[in-house]
Amino acid sequence: MSSSCCSTDGSCSTATTDRATATEAVTTTYAVSGMTCGHCKATLTKVIGELDGVTGVDVDLDTGRVTVVGTAEPDDTLIAEVVDDAGYELSGRA
């Protein structure tokens, strides 16, 4: 019975823990320059979205902001590298 998810009092705590973990997300916004059109938005959405742990990317051309949603705190250096490689400049967190 050691493989059971239930405790000795008959309650099961794994369902609550799994749900809490699944809903937690880290949102970080960066200032990025050089974005001017839909192609810029699509490019950054793609290259940042391919990084491990990234679950969402929102590029706002008007404000020059890129918001990254992930399962953990993002690696700012890695994000800056992919943004730079794509031809844009990340100046830091906004």
Backbone torsions as a table, in degrees:
resi	resn	phi	psi	omega
1	MET	NA	3.9	-179.1
2	SER	-70.9	-16.7	179.6
3	SER	-86.6	-2.7	-179.6
4	SER	-72.2	147.8	177.4
5	CYS	-86.5	-5.8	-176.5
6	CYS	-90.7	146.2	176.8
7	SER	-81.6	176.0	-177.6
8	THR	-64.4	-22.6	178.5
9	ASP	-87.8	3.5	175.5
10	GLY	92.0	-1.4	179.3
11	SER	-89.3	157.4	-179.1
12	CYS	-122.7	118.5	-175.1
13	SER	-98.6	-9.5	-174.9
14	THR	-69.4	-32.5	-178.3
15	ALA	-63.8	-42.9	179.3
16	THR	-66.2	-43.8	179.9
17	THR	-63.3	-43.6	179.9
18	ASP	-62.9	-42.2	-179.9
19	ARG	-64.3	-42.3	-179.5
20	ALA	-63.5	-42.2	-179.8
21	THR	-66.1	-40.0	-177.0
22	ALA	-67.7	-27.3	-177.3
23	THR	-92.1	-13.1	-180.0
24	GLU	-74.7	134.8	178.3
25	ALA	-145.6	151.5	177.2
26	VAL	-110.7	124.9	179.8
27	THR	-112.4	127.2	-179.6
28	THR	-132.5	134.8	-179.7
29	THR	-112.8	135.0	-179.2
30	TYR	-118.4	150.8	172.1
31	ALA	-93.1	124.3	-177.8
32	VAL	-130.0	130.6	177.9
33	SER	-106.9	158.0	178.3
34	GLY	98.4	-1.2	180.0
35	MET	-88.2	126.1	-177.0
36	THR	-132.3	-14.5	-172.4
37	CYS	-149.9	-179.7	179.6
38	GLY	-61.8	-32.8	177.8
39	HIS	-64.6	-40.8	177.2
40	CYS	-59.5	-46.9	-179.7
41	LYS	-60.4	-46.4	-179.4
42	ALA	-64.0	-41.1	-178.7
43	THR	-62.9	-49.9	-178.4
44	LEU	-67.6	-37.0	176.8
45	THR	-59.8	-41.5	-178.6
46	LYS	-69.2	-52.6	-172.9
47	VAL	-69.5	-36.6	177.7
48	ILE	-74.8	-38.8	-179.3
49	GLY	-63.8	-22.4	178.9
50	GLU	-79.9	-9.8	-179.4
51	LEU	-72.0	145.3	178.2
52	ASP	-58.2	134.0	175.7
53	GLY	87.8	-11.1	179.7
54	VAL	-83.1	126.2	-179.2
55	THR	-111.2	-10.4	179.2
56	GLY	-166.0	148.9	178.1
57	VAL	-138.7	131.4	175.5
58	ASP	-125.9	118.7	-179.2
59	VAL	-105.1	122.0	178.2
60	ASP	-110.7	102.9	-177.5
61	LEU	-63.6	-37.9	-176.5
62	ASP	-63.8	-38.5	-177.4
63	THR	-98.3	-11.7	-176.8
64	GLY	71.0	31.1	-177.8
65	ARG	-114.6	141.8	174.0
66	VAL	-124.0	119.4	179.8
67	THR	-102.6	127.6	-177.9
68	VAL	-114.6	128.2	176.5
69	VAL	-111.9	132.4	-178.6
70	GLY	-148.3	177.7	-178.5
71	THR	-84.7	-10.6	179.5
72	ALA	-152.5	171.5	176.7
73	GLU	-57.1	128.7	-176.9
74	PRO	-72.9	156.5	174.6
75	ASP	-87.5	101.8	-176.1
76	ASP	-57.8	-37.5	-179.7
77	THR	-64.5	-43.9	179.6
78	LEU	-65.9	-42.4	178.1
79	ILE	-61.6	-45.1	179.4
80	ALA	-60.3	-39.0	180.0
81	GLU	-63.4	-47.2	-178.2
82	VAL	-69.6	-34.1	176.9
83	VAL	-65.2	-45.2	178.8
84	ASP	-63.2	-44.9	179.0
85	ASP	-60.7	-29.4	179.5
86	ALA	-80.8	-8.7	176.7
87	GLY	102.6	15.8	-178.7
88	TYR	-121.5	173.3	-178.6
89	GLU	-125.3	119.0	175.4
90	LEU	-89.8	121.6	-177.9
91	SER	-98.8	-2.7	177.2
92	GLY	137.2	-175.7	177.2
93	ARG	-74.5	142.3	-178.5
94	ALA	-92.4	NA	NA
